[in-house]
Amino acid sequence: MQPVKPKWLQSGLVLVCERCSKERIPEEAPEIAARIGDFDLRDWLKAELKAHGEWGPIRVISTSCMDVCAKGRVTVCIDPKDGQAPEVMVVDPLDEREAVYETIVGRLGAKS
């Protein structure tokens, strides 16, 4: 076993439920799935964090079901590494993506 210290131990992880967007929304709400199209919240958040120099200390990863489901929404968990409690939310992946990004940076970002 080899211990490692990834950069995200500085700030924290953001977990995005992959099952919500790839399975549940298309099955339960095809009209919402059609509006979302091929948009991927995890990929968008990663790109935004990279563009603003926050990627590395903050890592966004896909996860399977977190057992927090809401029709047409994606579950996101912000897990800070500073001892604060995680924050779990269900979000509209298109309409609320900017608010999710701002919440992530506010909780985990270098400027927070």
CNS distance restraints for C-alpha pairs under 8 A (distance, minus, plus):
assign (resid   5 and name CA) (resid   9 and name CA) 6.78 0.50 0.50
assign (resid   7 and name CA) (resid  56 and name CA) 5.41 0.50 0.50
assign (resid   7 and name CA) (resid  57 and name CA) 4.84 0.50 0.50
assign (resid   7 and name CA) (resid  58 and name CA) 7.71 0.50 0.50
assign (resid   8 and name CA) (resid  12 and name CA) 5.25 0.50 0.50
assign (resid   8 and name CA) (resid  13 and name CA) 6.58 0.50 0.50
assign (resid   8 and name CA) (resid  56 and name CA) 5.76 0.50 0.50
assign (resid   8 and name CA) (resid  57 and name CA) 4.02 0.50 0.50
assign (resid   8 and name CA) (resid  58 and name CA) 5.12 0.50 0.50
assign (resid   8 and name CA) (resid  59 and name CA) 5.82 0.50 0.50
assign (resid   9 and name CA) (resid  57 and name CA) 6.74 0.50 0.50
assign (resid   9 and name CA) (resid  81 and name CA) 6.21 0.50 0.50
assign (resid  10 and name CA) (resid  57 and name CA) 5.41 0.50 0.50
assign (resid  10 and name CA) (resid  58 and name CA) 7.81 0.50 0.50
assign (resid  10 and name CA) (resid  81 and name CA) 6.70 0.50 0.50
assign (resid  11 and name CA) (resid  57 and name CA) 5.25 0.50 0.50
assign (resid  11 and name CA) (resid  58 and name CA) 5.71 0.50 0.50
assign (resid  11 and name CA) (resid  80 and name CA) 5.90 0.50 0.50
assign (resid  11 and name CA) (resid  81 and name CA) 5.38 0.50 0.50
assign (resid  11 and name CA) (resid  82 and name CA) 7.02 0.50 0.50
assign (resid  11 and name CA) (resid 108 and name CA) 5.27 0.50 0.50
assign (resid  11 and name CA) (resid 109 and name CA) 7.01 0.50 0.50
assign (resid  11 and name CA) (resid 110 and name CA) 7.91 0.50 0.50
assign (resid  12 and name CA) (resid  57 and name CA) 6.77 0.50 0.50
assign (resid  12 and name CA) (resid  58 and name CA) 5.39 0.50 0.50
assign (resid  12 and name CA) (resid  59 and name CA) 6.74 0.50 0.50
assign (resid  12 and name CA) (resid  78 and name CA) 7.51 0.50 0.50
assign (resid  12 and name CA) (resid  79 and name CA) 5.60 0.50 0.50
assign (resid  12 and name CA) (resid  80 and name CA) 4.33 0.50 0.50
assign (resid  12 and name CA) (resid  81 and name CA) 4.86 0.50 0.50
assign (resid  12 and name CA) (resid  82 and name CA) 7.97 0.50 0.50
assign (resid  12 and name CA) (resid 108 and name CA) 6.33 0.50 0.50
assign (resid  13 and name CA) (resid  58 and name CA) 5.83 0.50 0.50
assign (resid  13 and name CA) (resid  59 and name CA) 5.00 0.50 0.50
assign (resid  13 and name CA) (resid  60 and name CA) 5.92 0.50 0.50
assign (resid  13 and name CA) (resid  61 and name CA) 7.39 0.50 0.50
assign (resid  13 and name CA) (resid  78 and name CA) 6.15 0.50 0.50
assign (resid  13 and name CA) (resid  79 and name CA) 5.22 0.50 0.50
assign (resid  13 and name CA) (resid  80 and name CA) 6.49 0.50 0.50
assign (resid  13 and name CA) (resid  81 and name CA) 7.90 0.50 0.50
assign (resid  14 and name CA) (resid  58 and name CA) 7.41 0.50 0.50
assign (resid  14 and name CA) (resid  59 and name CA) 6.11 0.50 0.50
assign (resid  14 and name CA) (resid  60 and name CA) 4.58 0.50 0.50
assign (resid  14 and name CA) (resid  61 and name CA) 6.25 0.50 0.50
assign (resid  14 and name CA) (resid  76 and name CA) 6.97 0.50 0.50
assign (resid  14 and name CA) (resid  77 and name CA) 5.63 0.50 0.50
assign (resid  14 and name CA) (resid  78 and name CA) 4.59 0.50 0.50
assign (resid  14 and name CA) (resid  79 and name CA) 6.09 0.50 0.50
assign (resid  14 and name CA) (resid 104 and name CA) 7.66 0.50 0.50
assign (resid  15 and name CA) (resid  60 and name CA) 5.95 0.50 0.50
assign (resid  15 and name CA) (resid  61 and name CA) 5.18 0.50 0.50
assign (resid  15 and name CA) (resid  62 and name CA) 5.78 0.50 0.50
assign (resid  15 and name CA) (resid  63 and name CA) 6.10 0.50 0.50
assign (resid  15 and name CA) (resid  76 and name CA) 5.59 0.50 0.50
assign (resid  15 and name CA) (resid  77 and name CA) 5.01 0.50 0.50
assign (resid  15 and name CA) (resid  78 and name CA) 6.52 0.50 0.50
assign (resid  15 and name CA) (resid  79 and name CA) 7.83 0.50 0.50
assign (resid  16 and name CA) (resid  41 and name CA) 7.64 0.50 0.50
assign (resid  16 and name CA) (resid  42 and name CA) 6.17 0.50 0.50
assign (resid  16 and name CA) (resid  60 and name CA) 7.21 0.50 0.50
assign (resid  16 and name CA) (resid  61 and name CA) 6.19 0.50 0.50
assign (resid  16 and name CA) (resid  62 and name CA) 4.90 0.50 0.50
assign (resid  16 and name CA) (resid  63 and name CA) 5.87 0.50 0.50
assign (resid  16 and name CA) (resid  74 and name CA) 7.26 0.50 0.50
assign (resid  16 and name CA) (resid  75 and name CA) 6.11 0.50 0.50
assign (resid  16 and name CA) (resid  76 and name CA) 4.69 0.50 0.50
assign (resid  16 and name CA) (resid  77 and name CA) 6.68 0.50 0.50
assign (resid  17 and name CA) (resid  21 and name CA) 7.30 0.50 0.50
assign (resid  17 and name CA) (resid  62 and name CA) 5.80 0.50 0.50
assign (resid  17 and name CA) (resid  63 and name CA) 4.92 0.50 0.50
assign (resid  17 and name CA) (resid  64 and name CA) 5.46 0.50 0.50
assign (resid  17 and name CA) (resid  65 and name CA) 5.85 0.50 0.50
assign (resid  17 and name CA) (resid  66 and name CA) 6.87 0.50 0.50
assign (resid  17 and name CA) (resid  74 and name CA) 6.30 0.50 0.50
assign (resid  17 and name CA) (resid  75 and name CA) 5.44 0.50 0.50
assign (resid  17 and name CA) (resid  76 and name CA) 6.42 0.50 0.50
assign (resid  18 and name CA) (resid  22 and name CA) 6.00 0.50 0.50
assign (resid  18 and name CA) (resid  23 and name CA) 7.96 0.50 0.50
assign (resid  18 and name CA) (resid  62 and name CA) 5.53 0.50 0.50
assign (resid  18 and name CA) (resid  63 and name CA) 5.65 0.50 0.50
assign (resid  18 and name CA) (resid  64 and name CA) 5.65 0.50 0.50
assign (resid  18 and name CA) (resid  65 and name CA) 7.30 0.50 0.50
assign (resid  19 and name CA) (resid  23 and name CA) 5.17 0.50 0.50
assign (resid  19 and name CA) (resid  24 and name CA) 6.22 0.50 0.50
assign (resid  19 and name CA) (resid  63 and name CA) 7.71 0.50 0.50
assign (resid  19 and name CA) (resid  64 and name CA) 5.60 0.50 0.50
assign (resid  19 and name CA) (resid  65 and name CA) 5.78 0.50 0.50
assign (resid  20 and name CA) (resid  24 and name CA) 4.82 0.50 0.50
assign (resid  20 and name CA) (resid  25 and name CA) 5.84 0.50 0.50
assign (resid  20 and name CA) (resid  65 and name CA) 7.33 0.50 0.50
assign (resid  20 and name CA) (resid  69 and name CA) 7.53 0.50 0.50
assign (resid  20 and name CA) (resid  73 and name CA) 7.01 0.50 0.50
assign (resid  20 and name CA) (resid  74 and name CA) 5.28 0.50 0.50
assign (resid  20 and name CA) (resid  75 and name CA) 7.04 0.50 0.50
assign (resid  21 and name CA) (resid  25 and name CA) 5.54 0.50 0.50
assign (resid  21 and name CA) (resid  26 and name CA) 7.28 0.50 0.50
assign (resid  21 and name CA) (resid  33 and name CA) 7.99 0.50 0.50
assign (resid  21 and name CA) (resid  40 and name CA) 7.70 0.50 0.50
assign (resid  21 and name CA) (resid  73 and name CA) 7.84 0.50 0.50
assign (resid  21 and name CA) (resid  74 and name CA) 6.33 0.50 0.50
assign (resid  22 and name CA) (resid  26 and name CA) 6.80 0.50 0.50
assign (resid  23 and name CA) (resid  27 and name CA) 6.15 0.50 0.50
assign (resid  24 and name CA) (resid  28 and name CA) 5.76 0.50 0.50
assign (resid  24 and name CA) (resid  29 and name CA) 7.78 0.50 0.50
assign (resid  24 and name CA) (resid  71 and name CA) 7.98 0.50 0.50
assign (resid  25 and name CA) (resid  29 and name CA) 5.17 0.50 0.50
assign (resid  25 and name CA) (resid  30 and name CA) 6.68 0.50 0.50
assign (resid  25 and name CA) (resid  32 and name CA) 6.99 0.50 0.50
assign (resid  25 and name CA) (resid  33 and name CA) 5.85 0.50 0.50
assign (resid  25 and name CA) (resid  71 and name CA) 6.83 0.50 0.50
assign (resid  25 and name CA) (resid  72 and name CA) 5.35 0.50 0.50
assign (resid  25 and name CA) (resid  73 and name CA) 7.35 0.50 0.50
assign (resid  26 and name CA) (resid  30 and name CA) 4.82 0.50 0.50
assign (resid  26 and name CA) (resid  32 and name CA) 7.55 0.50 0.50
assign (resid  26 and name CA) (resid  33 and name CA) 5.09 0.50 0.50
assign (resid  28 and name CA) (resid  71 and name CA) 7.00 0.50 0.50
assign (resid  28 and name CA) (resid  72 and name CA) 7.75 0.50 0.50
assign (resid  29 and name CA) (resid  33 and name CA) 6.30 0.50 0.50
assign (resid  29 and name CA) (resid  71 and name CA) 6.99 0.50 0.50
assign (resid  29 and name CA) (resid  72 and name CA) 6.19 0.50 0.50
assign (resid  30 and name CA) (resid  34 and name CA) 6.05 0.50 0.50
assign (resid  31 and name CA) (resid  35 and name CA) 6.46 0.50 0.50
assign (resid  32 and name CA) (resid  36 and name CA) 6.22 0.50 0.50
assign (resid  32 and name CA) (resid  72 and name CA) 6.11 0.50 0.50
assign (resid  33 and name CA) (resid  37 and name CA) 5.96 0.50 0.50
assign (resid  33 and name CA) (resid  72 and name CA) 7.71 0.50 0.50
assign (resid  36 and name CA) (resid  93 and name CA) 7.63 0.50 0.50
assign (resid  36 and name CA) (resid  94 and name CA) 6.77 0.50 0.50
assign (resid  39 and name CA) (resid  44 and name CA) 7.91 0.50 0.50
assign (resid  39 and name CA) (resid  94 and name CA) 7.88 0.50 0.50
assign (resid  40 and name CA) (resid  44 and name CA) 6.27 0.50 0.50
assign (resid  40 and name CA) (resid  93 and name CA) 7.82 0.50 0.50
assign (resid  41 and name CA) (resid  45 and name CA) 6.08 0.50 0.50
assign (resid  41 and name CA) (resid  93 and name CA) 5.78 0.50 0.50
assign (resid  41 and name CA) (resid  94 and name CA) 7.72 0.50 0.50
assign (resid  41 and name CA) (resid  97 and name CA) 7.22 0.50 0.50
assign (resid  42 and name CA) (resid  46 and name CA) 6.15 0.50 0.50
assign (resid  42 and name CA) (resid  60 and name CA) 6.42 0.50 0.50
assign (resid  42 and name CA) (resid  61 and name CA) 6.84 0.50 0.50
assign (resid  42 and name CA) (resid  62 and name CA) 6.79 0.50 0.50
assign (resid  43 and name CA) (resid  47 and name CA) 6.19 0.50 0.50
assign (resid  44 and name CA) (resid  48 and name CA) 6.20 0.50 0.50
assign (resid  45 and name CA) (resid  49 and name CA) 6.10 0.50 0.50
assign (resid  45 and name CA) (resid  60 and name CA) 7.17 0.50 0.50
assign (resid  45 and name CA) (resid  97 and name CA) 7.91 0.50 0.50
assign (resid  45 and name CA) (resid 101 and name CA) 6.53 0.50 0.50
assign (resid  46 and name CA) (resid  50 and name CA) 6.18 0.50 0.50
assign (resid  46 and name CA) (resid  55 and name CA) 7.03 0.50 0.50
assign (resid  46 and name CA) (resid  59 and name CA) 7.58 0.50 0.50
assign (resid  46 and name CA) (resid  60 and name CA) 6.19 0.50 0.50
assign (resid  47 and name CA) (resid  51 and name CA) 6.06 0.50 0.50
assign (resid  48 and name CA) (resid  52 and name CA) 6.24 0.50 0.50
assign (resid  48 and name CA) (resid 101 and name CA) 7.84 0.50 0.50
assign (resid  49 and name CA) (resid  53 and name CA) 6.08 0.50 0.50
assign (resid  49 and name CA) (resid  54 and name CA) 4.81 0.50 0.50
assign (resid  49 and name CA) (resid  55 and name CA) 4.91 0.50 0.50
assign (resid  49 and name CA) (resid  58 and name CA) 7.82 0.50 0.50
assign (resid  50 and name CA) (resid  54 and name CA) 5.92 0.50 0.50
assign (resid  50 and name CA) (resid  55 and name CA) 4.82 0.50 0.50
assign (resid  54 and name CA) (resid  58 and name CA) 6.26 0.50 0.50
assign (resid  54 and name CA) (resid 105 and name CA) 7.83 0.50 0.50
assign (resid  54 and name CA) (resid 109 and name CA) 6.44 0.50 0.50
assign (resid  54 and name CA) (resid 110 and name CA) 7.16 0.50 0.50
assign (resid  55 and name CA) (resid  59 and name CA) 6.30 0.50 0.50
assign (resid  57 and name CA) (resid 109 and name CA) 7.98 0.50 0.50
assign (resid  58 and name CA) (resid 108 and name CA) 6.75 0.50 0.50
assign (resid  58 and name CA) (resid 109 and name CA) 7.24 0.50 0.50
assign (resid  66 and name CA) (resid  75 and name CA) 7.43 0.50 0.50
assign (resid  68 and name CA) (resid  75 and name CA) 6.55 0.50 0.50
assign (resid  68 and name CA) (resid  90 and name CA) 7.67 0.50 0.50
assign (resid  69 and name CA) (resid  73 and name CA) 7.39 0.50 0.50
assign (resid  69 and name CA) (resid  74 and name CA) 7.52 0.50 0.50
assign (resid  69 and name CA) (resid  75 and name CA) 6.81 0.50 0.50
assign (resid  69 and name CA) (resid  90 and name CA) 7.38 0.50 0.50
assign (resid  70 and name CA) (resid  74 and name CA) 7.44 0.50 0.50
assign (resid  70 and name CA) (resid  90 and name CA) 6.74 0.50 0.50
assign (resid  72 and name CA) (resid  92 and name CA) 6.86 0.50 0.50
assign (resid  73 and name CA) (resid  90 and name CA) 5.64 0.50 0.50
assign (resid  73 and name CA) (resid  91 and name CA) 5.04 0.50 0.50
assign (resid  73 and name CA) (resid  92 and name CA) 4.91 0.50 0.50
assign (resid  73 and name CA) (resid  93 and name CA) 6.71 0.50 0.50
assign (resid  74 and name CA) (resid  90 and name CA) 5.32 0.50 0.50
assign (resid  74 and name CA) (resid  91 and name CA) 5.31 0.50 0.50
assign (resid  74 and name CA) (resid  92 and name CA) 6.45 0.50 0.50
assign (resid  74 and name CA) (resid  93 and name CA) 6.35 0.50 0.50
assign (resid  75 and name CA) (resid  88 and name CA) 7.13 0.50 0.50
assign (resid  75 and name CA) (resid  89 and name CA) 5.74 0.50 0.50
assign (resid  75 and name CA) (resid  90 and name CA) 4.36 0.50 0.50
assign (resid  75 and name CA) (resid  91 and name CA) 6.44 0.50 0.50
assign (resid  76 and name CA) (resid  88 and name CA) 5.73 0.50 0.50
assign (resid  76 and name CA) (resid  89 and name CA) 5.42 0.50 0.50
assign (resid  76 and name CA) (resid  90 and name CA) 6.16 0.50 0.50
assign (resid  76 and name CA) (resid  91 and name CA) 7.38 0.50 0.50
assign (resid  77 and name CA) (resid  86 and name CA) 6.69 0.50 0.50
assign (resid  77 and name CA) (resid  87 and name CA) 5.57 0.50 0.50
assign (resid  77 and name CA) (resid  88 and name CA) 4.31 0.50 0.50
assign (resid  77 and name CA) (resid  89 and name CA) 6.47 0.50 0.50
assign (resid  78 and name CA) (resid  86 and name CA) 5.49 0.50 0.50
assign (resid  78 and name CA) (resid  87 and name CA) 5.12 0.50 0.50
assign (resid  78 and name CA) (resid  88 and name CA) 6.42 0.50 0.50
assign (resid  78 and name CA) (resid 104 and name CA) 6.73 0.50 0.50
assign (resid  78 and name CA) (resid 107 and name CA) 7.98 0.50 0.50
assign (resid  79 and name CA) (resid  85 and name CA) 7.19 0.50 0.50
assign (resid  79 and name CA) (resid  86 and name CA) 4.44 0.50 0.50
assign (resid  79 and name CA) (resid  87 and name CA) 6.66 0.50 0.50
assign (resid  80 and name CA) (resid  84 and name CA) 6.20 0.50 0.50
assign (resid  80 and name CA) (resid  85 and name CA) 7.22 0.50 0.50
assign (resid  80 and name CA) (resid  86 and name CA) 6.28 0.50 0.50
assign (resid  80 and name CA) (resid 107 and name CA) 7.21 0.50 0.50
assign (resid  80 and name CA) (resid 108 and name CA) 6.25 0.50 0.50
assign (resid  91 and name CA) (resid  96 and name CA) 6.17 0.50 0.50
assign (resid  91 and name CA) (resid  97 and name CA) 7.75 0.50 0.50
assign (resid  91 and name CA) (resid 100 and name CA) 7.82 0.50 0.50
assign (resid  92 and name CA) (resid  96 and name CA) 5.33 0.50 0.50
assign (resid  92 and name CA) (resid  97 and name CA) 7.21 0.50 0.50
assign (resid  93 and name CA) (resid  97 and name CA) 5.51 0.50 0.50
assign (resid  96 and name CA) (resid 100 and name CA) 6.21 0.50 0.50
assign (resid  97 and name CA) (resid 101 and name CA) 6.17 0.50 0.50
assign (resid  98 and name CA) (resid 102 and name CA) 6.19 0.50 0.50
assign (resid  99 and name CA) (resid 103 and name CA) 6.10 0.50 0.50
assign (resid 100 and name CA) (resid 104 and name CA) 6.17 0.50 0.50
assign (resid 101 and name CA) (resid 105 and name CA) 6.24 0.50 0.50
assign (resid 102 and name CA) (resid 106 and name CA) 5.87 0.50 0.50
assign (resid 103 and name CA) (resid 107 and name CA) 6.09 0.50 0.50
assign (resid 104 and name CA) (resid 108 and name CA) 5.80 0.50 0.50
assign (resid 104 and name CA) (resid 109 and name CA) 7.10 0.50 0.50
assign (resid 105 and name CA) (resid 109 and name CA) 4.28 0.50 0.50
assign (resid 105 and name CA) (resid 110 and name CA) 7.80 0.50 0.50
assign (resid 105 and name CA) (resid 111 and name CA) 7.92 0.50 0.50
assign (resid 105 and name CA) (resid 112 and name CA) 7.20 0.50 0.50
assign (resid 106 and name CA) (resid 111 and name CA) 7.68 0.50 0.50
assign (resid 106 and name CA) (resid 112 and name CA) 5.47 0.50 0.50
assign (resid 107 and name CA) (resid 112 and name CA) 6.35 0.50 0.50
assign (resid 108 and name CA) (resid 112 and name CA) 6.55 0.50 0.50
